[in-house]
Amino acid sequence: MVLLKTMSAKSKYTHHQHSGIAMPNNSNNRKVLLDEDGIPKEWYNILPDLPAPLPPPINPATREPVKPQELERVFAKELIRQEMSQERWIPIPEEVREVYRLWRPTPLYRARRLEQYLKTPARIYYKFEGVSPPGSHKPNTAVAQAYYNMKEGIERLTTETGAGQWGSSLAFATMLFGLKCTVYMVRASYNQKPYRAILMRSWGAEIYPSPSNKTNFGRSLYEKDPNHPGSLGIAISEALEDAVTHDNTRYSLGSVLNHVLMHQTVQGLEAKRQMEMIDEYPDIVAGCVGGGSSFSGLFWPFYYDVYVSKKAPKKTKFVATEPTACPTMTKGIYTYDFGDTAKMTPLLPMYTLGSDFIPAPIHAGGLRYHGDAPTLCLLLKKGYIEPHAYNQVEVFEAASIFARTEGIVPAPEPSHTIKYVIDEALRCKRTGEEKVILFNLCGHGYFDLQAYLDYFEGRLQPFEYPEEEIRKSLERLKSELPWIDQLPYLKNL
Ligand SMILES: Cc1ncc(COP(=O)(O)O)c(C=O)c1O
């Protein structure tokens, strides 16, 4: 790893000696590009570097931490090993890097037109993950997960999808490694985004709107209401049930778990080098949080600089954004909760709105999850992350400003971060601060045009989630599992 301080004296010239670079620090440049040798060779695992040990997942039957063997019916063995690994750097297999070459390294853009429009002294950069074939950051982990499952002889993967970004990514990745793929897509999204389902089918996956009549759990809801809008929690339950009731089938998750977030660090590792090349370092790293994978993938490598190697030239602030309709970080409660609605998963330590929470049908489908990644929640609890929540009307207003200045139509999820970035840039305008802001444009919005239409025609609701509902949902959990409060792991955090 080239250190920032040693780079600064050299970074005004047009070619660096480390691989993958051709970019002068020229004030007119819009993009910072790495060539394919610049694809990272290792993922960064934050587990050994957290400020406190990560509370373990709990098996509700034994009330004990989950043992790796208990997960083998669900996940590939190598992914379980990675989930629990305390190694800081994990090698990326060459076969995975080979697939990453299809779109990685992704460009780092300077949002000059947005800056000019806002008349801000802030310098705004975004890492654009929308250049991947499925259009988001999600294939960074889908490719790795499909690869390890293929190596272990698994023939089919099942999963859930909200916005359709994750389902498309797993459909794409399984196709490349010769596996079958079954996707349970939240019905509200399936109806809003039919083209996402067609994309998945183009890559050979089979798709069911969830709740479906394909699983026992899905049927129990579908028979009562065939138009049930569904939720990520329900779709996860269906995908899990399908995986554990069929041979040679495993389940694949697109966010929340440690190994998933770790695979996403290719973004932050590349972004760090790209910023080095132009002699910049972010004051703020911002991203949206559904489960936390895109944001963690970008900020973990900067966290490493600030808190672990302590080589960062600034005390970078980490800002996470979310919808007011699903306010896990700003209004959720830090406790153990199930990851799905049918309560099939282990109990995870996280900020949660309750696993039976059904969010309002906002267009940022990828942010409609009742919990967040345990690593992210621990960092939030310890004060390392600043969360902000926005309603979808203000989010689409920000997204439209971005589309009309930078040209790219952003996905609804990262548009929550764009709202924050615009507010912060305007604050800098008032104070005259030249803050360097880096954010994650983790997906494009070309399959989300219905959402834009609803915004232009004034049909979007600025949903807020009632706090009373969160309290009721968690009271239900506590009356069912009264021993949760006695678990020692969250004490003293
Ligand atoms: C474009 C996009 N951004 C963000 C998310 C939220 O997930 P995560 O917080 O894991 O990045 C999703 C999830 O589907 C997504 O599709």
Ligand as a Chemical Component Dictionary entry (heavy atoms), coordinates in Angstrom:
data_LIG
# 
_chem_comp.id                   LIG 
_chem_comp.type                 NON-POLYMER 
_chem_comp.pdbx_formal_charge   0 
_chem_comp.three_letter_code    LIG 
# 
loop_
_chem_comp_atom.comp_id 
_chem_comp_atom.atom_id 
_chem_comp_atom.alt_atom_id 
_chem_comp_atom.type_symbol 
_chem_comp_atom.charge 
_chem_comp_atom.model_Cartn_x 
_chem_comp_atom.model_Cartn_y 
_chem_comp_atom.model_Cartn_z 
_chem_comp_atom.pdbx_ordinal 
LIG C1 C1 C 0 -28.239 0.791  -5.505 1  
LIG C2 C2 C 0 -28.379 0.297  -4.109 2  
LIG N1 N1 N 0 -27.818 1.002  -3.132 3  
LIG C3 C3 C 0 -27.900 0.611  -1.840 4  
LIG C4 C4 C 0 -28.594 -0.522 -1.486 5  
LIG C5 C5 C 0 -28.704 -0.860 -0.037 6  
LIG O1 O1 O 0 -27.965 -1.949 0.370  7  
LIG P1 P1 P 0 -26.603 -1.775 1.145  8  
LIG O2 O2 O 0 -26.854 -0.883 2.324  9  
LIG O3 O3 O 0 -26.212 -3.139 1.549  10 
LIG O4 O4 O 0 -25.627 -1.159 0.199  11 
LIG C6 C6 C 0 -29.185 -1.303 -2.468 12 
LIG C7 C7 C 0 -29.873 -2.551 -2.086 13 
LIG O5 O5 O 0 -30.536 -3.188 -2.821 14 
LIG C8 C8 C 0 -29.074 -0.878 -3.810 15 
LIG O6 O6 O 0 -29.636 -1.584 -4.776 16 
# 
loop_
_chem_comp_bond.comp_id 
_chem_comp_bond.atom_id_1 
_chem_comp_bond.atom_id_2 
_chem_comp_bond.value_order 
_chem_comp_bond.pdbx_ordinal 
LIG C1 C2 SING 1  
LIG C2 N1 SING 2  
LIG C2 C8 DOUB 3  
LIG N1 C3 DOUB 4  
LIG C3 C4 SING 5  
LIG C4 C5 SING 6  
LIG C4 C6 DOUB 7  
LIG C5 O1 SING 8  
LIG O1 P1 SING 9  
LIG P1 O2 DOUB 10 
LIG P1 O3 SING 11 
LIG P1 O4 SING 12 
LIG C6 C7 SING 13 
LIG C6 C8 SING 14 
LIG C7 O5 DOUB 15 
LIG C8 O6 SING 16 
# 
